[in-house]
Amino acid sequence: MKKEKTNLNYHFIFQYALFLFFICILILLFFPSLSFALGDPKLISTINSAFEDIEGWILKISTPAAAVAVGTGVFMKKFSFGDEEKIRTGKKLIKGSLFSYAFILAIDLILSAIKSLVS
């Protein structure tokens, strides 16, 4: 008889522990802010704002740089006076600068999409 009583105790303890485990999992899944610190740490928010500033500077600098590069390529083509090498160089400069500017804008869009998914 005593064995049956200890088995019942172990069975009850196991059920109780399993119940508490599932409750903890549910709390972690439905209330993730309770399992971690509330809000962003100060260092993370500082780093995020620094990256946003750098991103803004890159966008501000890349627009005039692309315009100057395209203008230089157009002038190289215009004033090549039939020299094939200068025409080819001007075309490469125009294509390269437009591709680089489009790439910078695409990265900005991709980072914005990722940021909206994460937040």
PDB file as gemmi writes it, atoms N, CA and C in Angstrom:
CRYST1    1.000    1.000    1.000  90.00  90.00  90.00 P 1                      
ATOM      1  N   MET A   1       0.798  -1.190   0.000  1.00  0.00           N  
ATOM      2  CA  MET A   1       0.000   0.000   0.000  1.00  0.00           C  
ATOM      3  C   MET A   1       0.849   1.267   0.000  1.00  0.00           C  
ATOM      4  N   LYS A   2       1.940   1.188   0.716  1.00  0.00           N  
ATOM      5  CA  LYS A   2       2.763   2.371   0.811  1.00  0.00           C  
ATOM      6  C   LYS A   2       3.360   2.742  -0.550  1.00  0.00           C  
ATOM      7  N   LYS A   3       3.668   1.732  -1.370  1.00  0.00           N  
ATOM      8  CA  LYS A   3       4.216   2.007  -2.693  1.00  0.00           C  
ATOM      9  C   LYS A   3       3.210   2.753  -3.550  1.00  0.00           C  
ATOM     10  N   GLU A   4       1.956   2.388  -3.446  1.00  0.00           N  
ATOM     11  CA  GLU A   4       0.935   3.042  -4.245  1.00  0.00           C  
ATOM     12  C   GLU A   4       0.801   4.509  -3.839  1.00  0.00           C  
ATOM     13  N   LYS A   5       0.945   4.785  -2.563  1.00  0.00           N  
ATOM     14  CA  LYS A   5       0.827   6.159  -2.098  1.00  0.00           C  
ATOM     15  C   LYS A   5       1.990   7.010  -2.595  1.00  0.00           C  
ATOM     16  N   THR A   6       3.200   6.476  -2.625  1.00  0.00           N  
ATOM     17  CA  THR A   6       4.342   7.225  -3.133  1.00  0.00           C  
ATOM     18  C   THR A   6       4.225   7.419  -4.637  1.00  0.00           C  
ATOM     19  N   ASN A   7       3.699   6.420  -5.348  1.00  0.00           N  
ATOM     20  CA  ASN A   7       3.478   6.588  -6.779  1.00  0.00           C  
ATOM     21  C   ASN A   7       2.460   7.692  -7.048  1.00  0.00           C  
ATOM     22  N   LEU A   8       1.444   7.772  -6.209  1.00  0.00           N  
ATOM     23  CA  LEU A   8       0.459   8.837  -6.359  1.00  0.00           C  
ATOM     24  C   LEU A   8       1.091  10.198  -6.093  1.00  0.00           C  
ATOM     25  N   ASN A   9       1.987  10.266  -5.125  1.00  0.00           N  
ATOM     26  CA  ASN A   9       2.661  11.526  -4.834  1.00  0.00           C  
ATOM     27  C   ASN A   9       3.551  11.957  -6.000  1.00  0.00           C  
ATOM     28  N   TYR A  10       4.310  11.019  -6.553  1.00  0.00           N  
ATOM     29  CA  TYR A  10       5.166  11.336  -7.694  1.00  0.00           C  
ATOM     30  C   TYR A  10       4.322  11.724  -8.907  1.00  0.00           C  
ATOM     31  N   HIS A  11       3.233  11.038  -9.097  1.00  0.00           N  
ATOM     32  CA  HIS A  11       2.347  11.332 -10.206  1.00  0.00           C  
ATOM     33  C   HIS A  11       1.747  12.736 -10.052  1.00  0.00           C  
ATOM     34  N   PHE A  12       1.332  13.077  -8.825  1.00  0.00           N  
ATOM     35  CA  PHE A  12       0.776  14.399  -8.566  1.00  0.00           C  
ATOM     36  C   PHE A  12       1.838  15.488  -8.765  1.00  0.00           C  
ATOM     37  N   ILE A  13       3.056  15.246  -8.287  1.00  0.00           N  
ATOM     38  CA  ILE A  13       4.145  16.213  -8.441  1.00  0.00           C  
ATOM     39  C   ILE A  13       4.494  16.390  -9.913  1.00  0.00           C  
ATOM     40  N   PHE A  14       4.525  15.310 -10.659  1.00  0.00           N  
ATOM     41  CA  PHE A  14       4.815  15.384 -12.090  1.00  0.00           C  
ATOM     42  C   PHE A  14       3.742  16.193 -12.819  1.00  0.00           C  
ATOM     43  N   GLN A  15       2.482  15.949 -12.518  1.00  0.00           N  
ATOM     44  CA  GLN A  15       1.391  16.700 -13.158  1.00  0.00           C  
ATOM     45  C   GLN A  15       1.462  18.184 -12.791  1.00  0.00           C  
ATOM     46  N   TYR A  16       1.757  18.463 -11.547  1.00  0.00           N  
ATOM     47  CA  TYR A  16       1.854  19.843 -11.091  1.00  0.00           C  
ATOM     48  C   TYR A  16       3.013  20.553 -11.792  1.00  0.00           C  
ATOM     49  N   ALA A  17       4.170  19.889 -11.910  1.00  0.00           N  
ATOM     50  CA  ALA A  17       5.327  20.478 -12.587  1.00  0.00           C  
ATOM     51  C   ALA A  17       5.038  20.689 -14.075  1.00  0.00           C  
ATOM     52  N   LEU A  18       4.385  19.733 -14.700  1.00  0.00           N  
ATOM     53  CA  LEU A  18       4.018  19.860 -16.108  1.00  0.00           C  
ATOM     54  C   LEU A  18       3.050  21.014 -16.316  1.00  0.00           C  
ATOM     55  N   PHE A  19       2.085  21.161 -15.424  1.00  0.00           N  
ATOM     56  CA  PHE A  19       1.136  22.269 -15.498  1.00  0.00           C  
ATOM     57  C   PHE A  19       1.858  23.612 -15.369  1.00  0.00           C  
ATOM     58  N   LEU A  20       2.774  23.724 -14.412  1.00  0.00           N  
ATOM     59  CA  LEU A  20       3.530  24.965 -14.247  1.00  0.00           C  
ATOM     60  C   LEU A  20       4.409  25.261 -15.456  1.00  0.00           C  
ATOM     61  N   PHE A  21       4.989  24.216 -16.037  1.00  0.00           N  
ATOM     62  CA  PHE A  21       5.817  24.390 -17.237  1.00  0.00           C  
ATOM     63  C   PHE A  21       4.989  24.967 -18.383  1.00  0.00           C  
ATOM     64  N   PHE A  22       3.804  24.418 -18.623  1.00  0.00           N  
ATOM     65  CA  PHE A  22       2.953  24.913 -19.704  1.00  0.00           C  
ATOM     66  C   PHE A  22       2.479  26.339 -19.434  1.00  0.00           C  
ATOM     67  N   ILE A  23       2.191  26.657 -18.185  1.00  0.00           N  
ATOM     68  CA  ILE A  23       1.791  28.023 -17.841  1.00  0.00           C  
ATOM     69  C   ILE A  23       2.936  28.997 -18.128  1.00  0.00           C  
ATOM     70  N   CYS A  24       4.144  28.605 -17.771  1.00  0.00           N  
ATOM     71  CA  CYS A  24       5.305  29.463 -18.037  1.00  0.00           C  
ATOM     72  C   CYS A  24       5.518  29.664 -19.535  1.00  0.00           C  
ATOM     73  N   ILE A  25       5.384  28.602 -20.306  1.00  0.00           N  
ATOM     74  CA  ILE A  25       5.529  28.706 -21.762  1.00  0.00           C  
ATOM     75  C   ILE A  25       4.466  29.628 -22.335  1.00  0.00           C  
ATOM     76  N   LEU A  26       3.237  29.499 -21.889  1.00  0.00           N  
ATOM     77  CA  LEU A  26       2.165  30.367 -22.380  1.00  0.00           C  
ATOM     78  C   LEU A  26       2.427  31.830 -22.027  1.00  0.00           C  
ATOM     79  N   ILE A  27       2.908  32.081 -20.834  1.00  0.00           N  
ATOM     80  CA  ILE A  27       3.215  33.454 -20.438  1.00  0.00           C  
ATOM     81  C   ILE A  27       4.326  34.015 -21.313  1.00  0.00           C  
ATOM     82  N   LEU A  28       5.364  33.220 -21.588  1.00  0.00           N  
ATOM     83  CA  LEU A  28       6.461  33.691 -22.425  1.00  0.00           C  
ATOM     84  C   LEU A  28       6.013  33.936 -23.861  1.00  0.00           C  
ATOM     85  N   LEU A  29       5.095  33.122 -24.360  1.00  0.00           N  
ATOM     86  CA  LEU A  29       4.641  33.287 -25.737  1.00  0.00           C  
ATOM     87  C   LEU A  29       3.697  34.471 -25.898  1.00  0.00           C  
ATOM     88  N   PHE A  30       2.776  34.625 -24.982  1.00  0.00           N  
ATOM     89  CA  PHE A  30       1.764  35.661 -25.146  1.00  0.00           C  
ATOM     90  C   PHE A  30       2.163  37.007 -24.552  1.00  0.00           C  
ATOM     91  N   PHE A  31       3.094  37.008 -23.643  1.00  0.00           N  
ATOM     92  CA  PHE A  31       3.558  38.255 -23.051  1.00  0.00           C  
ATOM     93  C   PHE A  31       5.086  38.305 -23.089  1.00  0.00           C  
ATOM     94  N   PRO A  32       5.673  38.480 -24.277  1.00  0.00           N  
ATOM     95  CA  PRO A  32       7.137  38.457 -24.350  1.00  0.00           C  
ATOM     96  C   PRO A  32       7.784  39.625 -23.624  1.00  0.00           C  
ATOM     97  N   SER A  33       7.059  40.711 -23.441  1.00  0.00           N  
ATOM     98  CA  SER A  33       7.657  41.841 -22.732  1.00  0.00           C  
ATOM     99  C   SER A  33       7.840  41.539 -21.242  1.00  0.00           C  
ATOM    100  N   LEU A  34       7.110  40.571 -20.727  1.00  0.00           N  
ATOM    101  CA  LEU A  34       7.280  40.204 -19.318  1.00  0.00           C  
ATOM    102  C   LEU A  34       8.540  39.383 -19.100  1.00  0.00           C  
ATOM    103  N   SER A  35       8.979  38.691 -20.146  1.00  0.00           N  
ATOM    104  CA  SER A  35      10.133  37.818 -19.967  1.00  0.00           C  
ATOM    105  C   SER A  35      11.452  38.549 -20.154  1.00  0.00           C  
ATOM    106  N   PHE A  36      11.402  39.727 -20.713  1.00  0.00           N  
ATOM    107  CA  PHE A  36      12.614  40.499 -20.941  1.00  0.00           C  
ATOM    108  C   PHE A  36      12.437  41.880 -20.328  1.00  0.00           C  
ATOM    109  N   ALA A  37      13.473  42.681 -20.432  1.00  0.00           N  
ATOM    110  CA  ALA A  37      13.396  44.036 -19.893  1.00  0.00           C  
ATOM    111  C   ALA A  37      12.384  44.850 -20.690  1.00  0.00           C  
ATOM    112  N   LEU A  38      11.675  45.696 -20.015  1.00  0.00           N  
ATOM    113  CA  LEU A  38      10.692  46.537 -20.688  1.00  0.00           C  
ATOM    114  C   LEU A  38      11.405  47.641 -21.453  1.00  0.00           C  
ATOM    115  N   GLY A  39      11.102  47.768 -22.759  1.00  0.00           N  
ATOM    116  CA  GLY A  39      11.711  48.804 -23.585  1.00  0.00           C  
ATOM    117  C   GLY A  39      13.108  48.418 -24.034  1.00  0.00           C  
ATOM    118  N   ASP A  40      13.684  49.277 -24.845  1.00  0.00           N  
ATOM    119  CA  ASP A  40      15.038  49.059 -25.335  1.00  0.00           C  
ATOM    120  C   ASP A  40      16.046  49.611 -24.347  1.00  0.00           C  
ATOM    121  N   PRO A  41      17.161  48.933 -24.195  1.00  0.00           N  
ATOM    122  CA  PRO A  41      18.219  49.489 -23.357  1.00  0.00           C  
ATOM    123  C   PRO A  41      18.758  50.781 -23.970  1.00  0.00           C  
ATOM    124  N   LYS A  42      19.361  51.612 -23.157  1.00  0.00           N  
ATOM    125  CA  LYS A  42      19.847  52.918 -23.617  1.00  0.00           C  
ATOM    126  C   LYS A  42      20.925  52.765 -24.692  1.00  0.00           C  
ATOM    127  N   LEU A  43      21.799  51.757 -24.575  1.00  0.00           N  
ATOM    128  CA  LEU A  43      22.859  51.556 -25.554  1.00  0.00           C  
ATOM    129  C   LEU A  43      22.282  51.189 -26.912  1.00  0.00           C  
ATOM    130  N   ILE A  44      21.269  50.326 -26.941  1.00  0.00           N  
ATOM    131  CA  ILE A  44      20.657  49.908 -28.208  1.00  0.00           C  
ATOM    132  C   ILE A  44      19.983  51.089 -28.889  1.00  0.00           C  
ATOM    133  N   SER A  45      19.263  51.902 -28.134  1.00  0.00           N  
ATOM    134  CA  SER A  45      18.597  53.053 -28.739  1.00  0.00           C  
ATOM    135  C   SER A  45      19.618  54.069 -29.239  1.00  0.00           C  
ATOM    136  N   THR A  46      20.751  54.208 -28.551  1.00  0.00           N  
ATOM    137  CA  THR A  46      21.808  55.115 -29.008  1.00  0.00           C  
ATOM    138  C   THR A  46      22.427  54.613 -30.303  1.00  0.00           C  
ATOM    139  N   ILE A  47      22.680  53.326 -30.384  1.00  0.00           N  
ATOM    140  CA  ILE A  47      23.250  52.752 -31.604  1.00  0.00           C  
ATOM    141  C   ILE A  47      22.262  52.865 -32.757  1.00  0.00           C  
ATOM    142  N   ASN A  48      20.986  52.616 -32.503  1.00  0.00           N  
ATOM    143  CA  ASN A  48      19.980  52.748 -33.561  1.00  0.00           C  
ATOM    144  C   ASN A  48      19.904  54.173 -34.077  1.00  0.00           C  
ATOM    145  N   SER A  49      19.926  55.142 -33.184  1.00  0.00           N  
ATOM    146  CA  SER A  49      19.862  56.536 -33.637  1.00  0.00           C  
ATOM    147  C   SER A  49      21.129  56.924 -34.396  1.00  0.00           C  
ATOM    148  N   ALA A  50      22.289  56.387 -34.002  1.00  0.00           N  
ATOM    149  CA  ALA A  50      23.528  56.679 -34.733  1.00  0.00           C  
ATOM    150  C   ALA A  50      23.463  56.103 -36.147  1.00  0.00           C  
ATOM    151  N   PHE A  51      22.960  54.876 -36.291  1.00  0.00           N  
ATOM    152  CA  PHE A  51      22.836  54.292 -37.622  1.00  0.00           C  
ATOM    153  C   PHE A  51      21.826  55.054 -38.478  1.00  0.00           C  
ATOM    154  N   GLU A  52      20.772  55.560 -37.873  1.00  0.00           N  
ATOM    155  CA  GLU A  52      19.802  56.349 -38.626  1.00  0.00           C  
ATOM    156  C   GLU A  52      20.419  57.659 -39.094  1.00  0.00           C  
ATOM    157  N   ASP A  53      21.260  58.276 -38.257  1.00  0.00           N  
ATOM    158  CA  ASP A  53      21.954  59.497 -38.668  1.00  0.00           C  
ATOM    159  C   ASP A  53      22.911  59.226 -39.822  1.00  0.00           C  
ATOM    160  N   ILE A  54      23.671  58.134 -39.726  1.00  0.00           N  
ATOM    161  CA  ILE A  54      24.610  57.778 -40.794  1.00  0.00           C  
ATOM    162  C   ILE A  54      23.863  57.489 -42.089  1.00  0.00           C  
ATOM    163  N   GLU A  55      22.743  56.801 -41.987  1.00  0.00           N  
ATOM    164  CA  GLU A  55      21.930  56.509 -43.168  1.00  0.00           C  
ATOM    165  C   GLU A  55      21.426  57.799 -43.821  1.00  0.00           C  
ATOM    166  N   GLY A  56      21.011  58.757 -43.008  1.00  0.00           N  
ATOM    167  CA  GLY A  56      20.564  60.047 -43.544  1.00  0.00           C  
ATOM    168  C   GLY A  56      21.682  60.798 -44.239  1.00  0.00           C  
ATOM    169  N   TRP A  57      22.882  60.768 -43.651  1.00  0.00           N  
ATOM    170  CA  TRP A  57      24.012  61.443 -44.276  1.00  0.00           C  
ATOM    171  C   TRP A  57      24.372  60.801 -45.611  1.00  0.00           C  
ATOM    172  N   ILE A  58      24.352  59.476 -45.654  1.00  0.00           N  
ATOM    173  CA  ILE A  58      24.688  58.782 -46.904  1.00  0.00           C  
ATOM    174  C   ILE A  58      23.690  59.139 -47.997  1.00  0.00           C  
ATOM    175  N   LEU A  59      22.418  59.200 -47.655  1.00  0.00           N  
ATOM    176  CA  LEU A  59      21.414  59.577 -48.649  1.00  0.00           C  
ATOM    177  C   LEU A  59      21.583  61.021 -49.097  1.00  0.00           C  
ATOM    178  N   LYS A  60      21.919  61.920 -48.161  1.00  0.00           N  
ATOM    179  CA  LYS A  60      22.111  63.324 -48.520  1.00  0.00           C  
ATOM    180  C   LYS A  60      23.340  63.526 -49.397  1.00  0.00           C  
ATOM    181  N   ILE A  61      24.375  62.743 -49.162  1.00  0.00           N  
ATOM    182  CA  ILE A  61      25.608  62.879 -49.944  1.00  0.00           C  
ATOM    183  C   ILE A  61      25.488  62.179 -51.297  1.00  0.00           C  
ATOM    184  N   SER A  62      24.774  61.065 -51.343  1.00  0.00           N  
ATOM    185  CA  SER A  62      24.742  60.276 -52.578  1.00  0.00           C  
ATOM    186  C   SER A  62      23.961  60.952 -53.701  1.00  0.00           C  
ATOM    187  N   THR A  63      22.959  61.749 -53.377  1.00  0.00           N  
ATOM    188  CA  THR A  63      22.173  62.395 -54.425  1.00  0.00           C  
ATOM    189  C   THR A  63      23.001  63.394 -55.226  1.00  0.00           C  
ATOM    190  N   PRO A  64      23.683  64.351 -54.605  1.00  0.00           N  
ATOM    191  CA  PRO A  64      24.512  65.246 -55.428  1.00  0.00           C  
ATOM    192  C   PRO A  64      25.694  64.538 -56.076  1.00  0.00           C  
ATOM    193  N   ALA A  65      26.243  63.527 -55.402  1.00  0.00           N  
ATOM    194  CA  ALA A  65      27.372  62.803 -55.993  1.00  0.00           C  
ATOM    195  C   ALA A  65      26.945  62.087 -57.267  1.00  0.00           C  
ATOM    196  N   ALA A  66      25.764  61.477 -57.257  1.00  0.00           N  
ATOM    197  CA  ALA A  66      25.262  60.814 -58.462  1.00  0.00           C  
ATOM    198  C   ALA A  66      24.986  61.833 -59.553  1.00  0.00           C  
ATOM    199  N   ALA A  67      24.447  62.998 -59.194  1.00  0.00           N  
ATOM    200  CA  ALA A  67      24.175  64.028 -60.195  1.00  0.00           C  
ATOM    201  C   ALA A  67      25.466  64.534 -60.830  1.00  0.00           C  
ATOM    202  N   VAL A  68      26.492  64.738 -60.022  1.00  0.00           N  
ATOM    203  CA  VAL A  68      27.777  65.189 -60.561  1.00  0.00           C  
ATOM    204  C   VAL A  68      28.386  64.125 -61.466  1.00  0.00           C  
ATOM    205  N   ALA A  69      28.299  62.864 -61.072  1.00  0.00           N  
ATOM    206  CA  ALA A  69      28.867  61.787 -61.884  1.00  0.00           C  
ATOM    207  C   ALA A  69      28.125  61.651 -63.217  1.00  0.00           C  
ATOM    208  N   VAL A  70      26.792  61.743 -63.193  1.00  0.00           N  
ATOM    209  CA  VAL A  70      26.031  61.662 -64.445  1.00  0.00           C  
ATOM    210  C   VAL A  70      26.354  62.864 -65.326  1.00  0.00           C  
ATOM    211  N   GLY A  71      26.436  64.046 -64.726  1.00  0.00           N  
ATOM    212  CA  GLY A  71      26.787  65.240 -65.508  1.00  0.00           C  
ATOM    213  C   GLY A  71      28.171  65.128 -66.128  1.00  0.00           C  
ATOM    214  N   THR A  72      29.123  64.607 -65.376  1.00  0.00           N  
ATOM    215  CA  THR A  72      30.468  64.416 -65.910  1.00  0.00           C  
ATOM    216  C   THR A  72      30.466  63.429 -67.063  1.00  0.00           C  
ATOM    217  N   GLY A  73      29.695  62.340 -66.924  1.00  0.00           N  
ATOM    218  CA  GLY A  73      29.602  61.366 -68.012  1.00  0.00           C  
ATOM    219  C   GLY A  73      28.958  61.948 -69.254  1.00  0.00           C  
ATOM    220  N   VAL A  74      27.943  62.767 -69.063  1.00  0.00           N  
ATOM    221  CA  VAL A  74      27.284  63.406 -70.214  1.00  0.00           C  
ATOM    222  C   VAL A  74      28.245  64.363 -70.909  1.00  0.00           C  
ATOM    223  N   PHE A  75      28.986  65.165 -70.135  1.00  0.00           N  
ATOM    224  CA  PHE A  75      29.944  66.086 -70.730  1.00  0.00           C  
ATOM    225  C   PHE A  75      31.083  65.336 -71.421  1.00  0.00           C  
ATOM    226  N   MET A  76      31.495  64.199 -70.864  1.00  0.00           N  
ATOM    227  CA  MET A  76      32.542  63.409 -71.526  1.00  0.00           C  
ATOM    228  C   MET A  76      32.063  62.899 -72.872  1.00  0.00           C  
ATOM    229  N   LYS A  77      30.813  62.450 -72.921  1.00  0.00           N  
ATOM    230  CA  LYS A  77      30.267  61.984 -74.199  1.00  0.00           C  
ATOM    231  C   LYS A  77      30.107  63.147 -75.176  1.00  0.00           C  
ATOM    232  N   LYS A  78      29.639  64.288 -74.678  1.00  0.00           N  
ATOM    233  CA  LYS A  78      29.362  65.439 -75.534  1.00  0.00           C  
ATOM    234  C   LYS A  78      30.642  66.023 -76.130  1.00  0.00           C  
ATOM    235  N   PHE A  79      31.672  66.112 -75.299  1.00  0.00           N  
ATOM    236  CA  PHE A  79      32.916  66.731 -75.755  1.00  0.00           C  
ATOM    237  C   PHE A  79      34.006  65.704 -76.061  1.00  0.00           C  
ATOM    238  N   SER A  80      33.595  64.539 -76.517  1.00  0.00           N  
ATOM    239  CA  SER A  80      34.584  63.515 -76.869  1.00  0.00           C  
ATOM    240  C   SER A  80      35.167  63.753 -78.254  1.00  0.00           C  
ATOM    241  N   PHE A  81      34.448  64.480 -79.099  1.00  0.00           N  
ATOM    242  CA  PHE A  81      34.872  64.778 -80.465  1.00  0.00           C  
ATOM    243  C   PHE A  81      35.218  63.515 -81.237  1.00  0.00           C  
ATOM    244  N   GLY A  82      34.379  62.489 -81.063  1.00  0.00           N  
ATOM    245  CA  GLY A  82      34.531  61.260 -81.833  1.00  0.00           C  
ATOM    246  C   GLY A  82      35.499  60.249 -81.243  1.00  0.00           C  
ATOM    247  N   ASP A  83      36.134  60.536 -80.135  1.00  0.00           N  
ATOM    248  CA  ASP A  83      37.063  59.598 -79.511  1.00  0.00           C  
ATOM    249  C   ASP A  83      36.255  58.481 -78.836  1.00  0.00           C  
ATOM    250  N   GLU A  84      36.408  57.255 -79.344  1.00  0.00           N  
ATOM    251  CA  GLU A  84      35.625  56.118 -78.839  1.00  0.00           C  
ATOM    252  C   GLU A  84      35.914  55.805 -77.373  1.00  0.00           C  
ATOM    253  N   GLU A  85      37.145  55.992 -76.962  1.00  0.00           N  
ATOM    254  CA  GLU A  85      37.512  55.697 -75.570  1.00  0.00           C  
ATOM    255  C   GLU A  85      36.790  56.638 -74.607  1.00  0.00           C  
ATOM    256  N   LYS A  86      36.703  57.921 -74.941  1.00  0.00           N  
ATOM    257  CA  LYS A  86      36.010  58.878 -74.076  1.00  0.00           C  
ATOM    258  C   LYS A  86      34.502  58.618 -74.076  1.00  0.00           C  
ATOM    259  N   ILE A  87      33.951  58.217 -75.215  1.00  0.00           N  
ATOM    260  CA  ILE A  87      32.518  57.894 -75.272  1.00  0.00           C  
ATOM    261  C   ILE A  87      32.222  56.691 -74.389  1.00  0.00           C  
ATOM    262  N   ARG A  88      33.049  55.647 -74.494  1.00  0.00           N  
ATOM    263  CA  ARG A  88      32.872  54.452 -73.669  1.00  0.00           C  
ATOM    264  C   ARG A  88      33.024  54.775 -72.185  1.00  0.00           C  
ATOM    265  N   THR A  89      34.013  55.602 -71.861  1.00  0.00           N  
ATOM    266  CA  THR A  89      34.220  55.985 -70.462  1.00  0.00           C  
ATOM    267  C   THR A  89      33.038  56.793 -69.935  1.00  0.00           C  
ATOM    268  N   GLY A  90      32.505  57.689 -70.743  1.00  0.00           N  
ATOM    269  CA  GLY A  90      31.337  58.478 -70.342  1.00  0.00           C  
ATOM    270  C   GLY A  90      30.120  57.600 -70.102  1.00  0.00           C  
ATOM    271  N   LYS A  91      29.894  56.618 -70.997  1.00  0.00           N  
ATOM    272  CA  LYS A  91      28.763  55.695 -70.819  1.00  0.00           C  
ATOM    273  C   LYS A  91      28.929  54.862 -69.549  1.00  0.00           C  
ATOM    274  N   LYS A  92      30.159  54.374 -69.311  1.00  0.00           N  
ATOM    275  CA  LYS A  92      30.416  53.598 -68.093  1.00  0.00           C  
ATOM    276  C   LYS A  92      30.182  54.437 -66.842  1.00  0.00           C  
ATOM    277  N   LEU A  93      30.582  55.696 -66.895  1.00  0.00           N  
ATOM    278  CA  LEU A  93      30.411  56.580 -65.750  1.00  0.00           C  
ATOM    279  C   LEU A  93      28.935  56.831 -65.473  1.00  0.00           C  
ATOM    280  N   ILE A  94      28.152  57.039 -66.525  1.00  0.00           N  
ATOM    281  CA  ILE A  94      26.713  57.263 -66.349  1.00  0.00           C  
ATOM    282  C   ILE A  94      26.040  56.014 -65.791  1.00  0.00           C  
ATOM    283  N   LYS A  95      26.318  54.860 -66.393  1.00  0.00           N  
ATOM    284  CA  LYS A  95      25.697  53.611 -65.936  1.00  0.00           C  
ATOM    285  C   LYS A  95      26.107  53.274 -64.505  1.00  0.00           C  
ATOM    286  N   GLY A  96      27.372  53.433 -64.209  1.00  0.00           N  
ATOM    287  CA  GLY A  96      27.864  53.109 -62.872  1.00  0.00           C  
ATOM    288  C   GLY A  96      27.278  54.004 -61.799  1.00  0.00           C  
ATOM    289  N   SER A  97      27.180  55.288 -62.091  1.00  0.00           N  
ATOM    290  CA  SER A  97      26.641  56.202 -61.079  1.00  0.00           C  
ATOM    291  C   SER A  97      25.153  55.982 -60.867  1.00  0.00           C  
ATOM    292  N   LEU A  98      24.402  55.730 -61.937  1.00  0.00           N  
ATOM    293  CA  LEU A  98      22.971  55.457 -61.781  1.00  0.00           C  
ATOM    294  C   LEU A  98      22.741  54.143 -61.043  1.00  0.00           C  
ATOM    295  N   PHE A  99      23.549  53.117 -61.352  1.00  0.00           N  
ATOM    296  CA  PHE A  99      23.429  51.842 -60.646  1.00  0.00           C  
ATOM    297  C   PHE A  99      23.756  52.007 -59.165  1.00  0.00           C  
ATOM    298  N   SER A 100      24.801  52.757 -58.859  1.00  0.00           N  
ATOM    299  CA  SER A 100      25.193  52.954 -57.456  1.00  0.00           C  
ATOM    300  C   SER A 100      24.117  53.718 -56.689  1.00  0.00           C  
ATOM    301  N   TYR A 101      23.550  54.743 -57.314  1.00  0.00           N  
ATOM    302  CA  TYR A 101      22.501  55.518 -56.638  1.00  0.00           C  
ATOM    303  C   TYR A 101      21.251  54.658 -56.425  1.00  0.00           C  
ATOM    304  N   ALA A 102      20.886  53.852 -57.427  1.00  0.00           N  
ATOM    305  CA  ALA A 102      19.735  52.954 -57.275  1.00  0.00           C  
ATOM    306  C   ALA A 102      19.996  51.926 -56.169  1.00  0.00           C  
ATOM    307  N   PHE A 103      21.223  51.444 -56.074  1.00  0.00           N  
ATOM    308  CA  PHE A 103      21.585  50.483 -55.033  1.00  0.00           C  
ATOM    309  C   PHE A 103      21.457  51.111 -53.646  1.00  0.00           C  
ATOM    310  N   ILE A 104      21.900  52.351 -53.496  1.00  0.00           N  
ATOM    311  CA  ILE A 104      21.791  53.032 -52.195  1.00  0.00           C  
ATOM    312  C   ILE A 104      20.326  53.228 -51.823  1.00  0.00           C  
ATOM    313  N   LEU A 105      19.502  53.619 -52.788  1.00  0.00           N  
ATOM    314  CA  LEU A 105      18.079  53.791 -52.503  1.00  0.00           C  
ATOM    315  C   LEU A 105      17.406  52.462 -52.180  1.00  0.00           C  
ATOM    316  N   ALA A 106      17.809  51.393 -52.878  1.00  0.00           N  
ATOM    317  CA  ALA A 106      17.223  50.075 -52.615  1.00  0.00           C  
ATOM    318  C   ALA A 106      17.604  49.585 -51.216  1.00  0.00           C  
ATOM    319  N   ILE A 107      18.830  49.822 -50.798  1.00  0.00           N  
ATOM    320  CA  ILE A 107      19.246  49.415 -49.453  1.00  0.00           C  
ATOM    321  C   ILE A 107      18.440  50.177 -48.406  1.00  0.00           C  
ATOM    322  N   ASP A 108      18.176  51.456 -48.652  1.00  0.00           N  
ATOM    323  CA  ASP A 108      17.359  52.227 -47.731  1.00  0.00           C  
ATOM    324  C   ASP A 108      15.951  51.638 -47.624  1.00  0.00           C  
ATOM    325  N   LEU A 109      15.377  51.245 -48.746  1.00  0.00           N  
ATOM    326  CA  LEU A 109      14.048  50.634 -48.721  1.00  0.00           C  
ATOM    327  C   LEU A 109      14.052  49.285 -48.010  1.00  0.00           C  
ATOM    328  N   ILE A 110      15.079  48.485 -48.256  1.00  0.00           N  
ATOM    329  CA  ILE A 110      15.168  47.167 -47.623  1.00  0.00           C  
ATOM    330  C   ILE A 110      15.334  47.306 -46.110  1.00  0.00           C  
ATOM    331  N   LEU A 111      16.191  48.243 -45.674  1.00  0.00           N  
ATOM    332  CA  LEU A 111      16.379  48.454 -44.239  1.00  0.00           C  
ATOM    333  C   LEU A 111      15.094  48.974 -43.586  1.00  0.00           C  
ATOM    334  N   SER A 112      14.356  49.824 -44.282  1.00  0.00           N  
ATOM    335  CA  SER A 112      13.092  50.313 -43.742  1.00  0.00           C  
ATOM    336  C   SER A 112      12.081  49.170 -43.604  1.00  0.00           C  
ATOM    337  N   ALA A 113      12.048  48.266 -44.599  1.00  0.00           N  
ATOM    338  CA  ALA A 113      11.133  47.123 -44.529  1.00  0.00           C  
ATOM    339  C   ALA A 113      11.490  46.195 -43.380  1.00  0.00           C  
ATOM    340  N   ILE A 114      12.781  45.942 -43.201  1.00  0.00           N  
ATOM    341  CA  ILE A 114      13.228  45.079 -42.103  1.00  0.00           C  
ATOM    342  C   ILE A 114      12.908  45.722 -40.765  1.00  0.00           C  
ATOM    343  N   LYS A 115      13.124  47.030 -40.666  1.00  0.00           N  
ATOM    344  CA  LYS A 115      12.845  47.729 -39.413  1.00  0.00           C  
ATOM    345  C   LYS A 115      11.351  47.688 -39.082  1.00  0.00           C  
ATOM    346  N   SER A 116      10.490  47.810 -40.102  1.00  0.00           N  
ATOM    347  CA  SER A 116       9.057  47.746 -39.836  1.00  0.00           C  
ATOM    348  C   SER A 116       8.608  46.339 -39.462  1.00  0.00           C  
ATOM    349  N   LEU A 117       9.271  45.316 -39.986  1.00  0.00           N  
ATOM    350  CA  LEU A 117       8.932  43.947 -39.610  1.00  0.00           C  
ATOM    351  C   LEU A 117       9.377  43.631 -38.190  1.00  0.00           C  
ATOM    352  N   VAL A 118      10.523  44.135 -37.798  1.00  0.00           N  
ATOM    353  CA  VAL A 118      11.054  43.839 -36.474  1.00  0.00           C  
ATOM    354  C   VAL A 118      10.295  44.594 -35.393  1.00  0.00           C  
ATOM    355  N   SER A 119       9.935  45.858 -35.657  1.00  0.00           N  
ATOM    356  CA  SER A 119       9.265  46.642 -34.625  1.00  0.00           C  
ATOM    357  C   SER A 119       7.804  46.393 -34.553  1.00  0.00           C  
TER     358      SER A 119                                                      
END                                                                             
